[in-house]
Amino acid sequence: MKIGLVRHYKVKKGFPEKRWLTYGELAQWFREYDEADIEEEATDLQGIQWGKCYASDLPRASRTAKAIYEGPIAYTDELREIPLPHFKLQMRLPFLCWAIIVRLSAYLSRDTREKIAEGEKRIGAILDRVIEEGHDTLIVSHAALMMYMRKELRRRGFVGPSYRTPANGKLYLFERKKTH
């Protein structure tokens, strides 16, 4: 059985133009990022006859799935990116500082850790479904979720590539050999 993971295509949304942002401005930028168009490119699906495709229902992933997969696509919120943590900070910070704080919140915030745990449960549920269906399946999602999916696929006996942050529009192929 093969499972292909693809991160959505690059989003046509540059970093914020303002150097210093409030949390509200940061959250607004993320909402705009979620709705922004994508830069379509070619994705090598390695000639595999994918029996099914699941995709996040966020526009950047759903548009990518439509661009690379010709059959019916199962769109689901289970493949959505882990949401932006909520902060009560009332100060302006550079975008890079916000990015660091968001990353650190995975270690320092109980609420963020709970959201990550929920995301991992969603991944488990999707992979349970995919494995039960038994088709070679393409999954179009987001970078952080793909990192958790890779970990879970390996735990389930799949073999596939290592990556830090997955590239946009690239197929990462995981395979579990049939046992006799």
SVG drawing of the C-alpha trace seen along z (x, -y; Angstrom):
<svg xmlns="http://www.w3.org/2000/svg" viewBox="-16 -49 31 64">
<polyline fill="none" stroke="black" stroke-width="0.4" points="0.0,0.0 1.2,-3.5 0.3,-6.8 1.5,-10.0 1.7,-13.2 1.8,-16.5 2.0,-19.9 -0.2,-22.6 1.4,-24.7 3.1,-28.0 0.7,-30.6 0.6,-34.0 0.7,-36.0 3.9,-37.8 4.9,-38.5 3.2,-41.4 4.3,-44.8 4.2,-46.4 7.3,-45.7 5.6,-45.6 2.3,-43.8 -0.2,-43.3 -1.6,-39.9 -4.8,-41.0 -2.9,-42.0 -1.0,-38.7 -4.3,-36.8 -5.7,-38.8 -2.6,-38.1 -3.1,-34.3 -6.8,-34.6 -5.7,-36.2 -3.1,-33.6 -5.7,-30.9 -7.8,-32.4 -5.0,-33.5 -4.5,-32.0 -1.7,-29.5 1.2,-29.3 0.4,-26.2 3.3,-24.2 3.9,-20.6 3.8,-17.8 5.4,-14.4 3.0,-11.8 5.5,-9.1 3.0,-7.4 1.1,-5.8 -2.6,-5.1 -3.9,-6.8 -7.2,-5.1 -8.3,-8.0 -7.4,-11.5 -8.0,-13.3 -7.4,-17.0 -7.7,-19.6 -10.7,-21.8 -8.7,-25.0 -8.5,-26.7 -4.7,-26.4 -4.8,-22.6 -8.1,-22.0 -6.9,-24.0 -3.7,-22.1 -5.6,-18.8 -7.8,-19.8 -4.7,-20.8 -2.9,-17.4 -5.6,-14.8 -8.2,-14.1 -10.7,-11.9 -13.1,-12.7 -11.5,-14.4 -12.6,-13.9 -12.2,-17.3 -12.1,-17.3 -11.4,-19.6 -9.5,-16.7 -6.5,-17.6 -6.5,-21.3 -3.4,-23.0 -3.2,-23.2 -4.8,-26.6 -2.8,-29.7 -2.4,-29.9 -4.2,-32.7 -2.1,-35.2 -3.1,-37.9 0.0,-40.0 -1.0,-43.6 2.2,-44.7 3.5,-45.1 6.3,-42.7 8.2,-42.0 6.7,-39.2 9.8,-37.0 9.3,-37.4 5.7,-36.3 6.8,-33.3 9.3,-32.3 6.6,-32.7 4.1,-30.6 6.8,-27.9 7.7,-28.0 4.0,-27.8 4.1,-24.1 6.4,-23.7 5.2,-26.4 1.4,-26.5 -0.9,-23.8 -3.6,-25.1 -1.3,-24.7 -0.2,-21.3 -3.9,-20.3 -4.5,-21.6 -1.5,-19.6 -2.8,-16.4 -6.2,-17.0 -4.4,-17.3 -2.6,-14.1 -5.9,-12.4 -7.3,-13.7 -4.3,-12.3 -4.8,-9.0 -8.4,-8.9 -7.6,-9.8 -4.9,-7.2 -7.1,-4.5 -9.7,-5.2 -7.1,-5.2 -5.5,-2.0 -8.9,-0.3 -9.9,-1.3 -6.7,0.2 -6.2,-2.0 -3.0,-3.8 -4.0,-7.2 -2.9,-10.7 -3.2,-13.2 -2.9,-16.9 -2.4,-18.9 -0.1,-21.3 3.5,-21.4 3.0,-20.8 0.4,-18.1 2.7,-16.3 5.4,-16.2 3.0,-14.5 1.7,-12.2 5.2,-11.1 5.8,-10.1 2.5,-8.2 3.1,-6.4 6.5,-5.3 5.0,-4.1 2.5,-2.0 5.2,-0.3 5.4,-2.5 8.8,-3.5 9.3,-6.9 11.5,-9.9 12.7,-12.2 12.1,-15.9 12.1,-18.9 9.7,-21.3 8.1,-19.6 8.5,-21.4 5.4,-22.9 3.9,-20.6 6.3,-17.8 5.2,-14.1 6.5,-12.3 5.9,-8.6 5.3,-6.2 4.9,-2.5 4.0,0.5 5.0,3.8 2.4,6.6 3.2,9.3 2.4,12.9"/>
</svg>
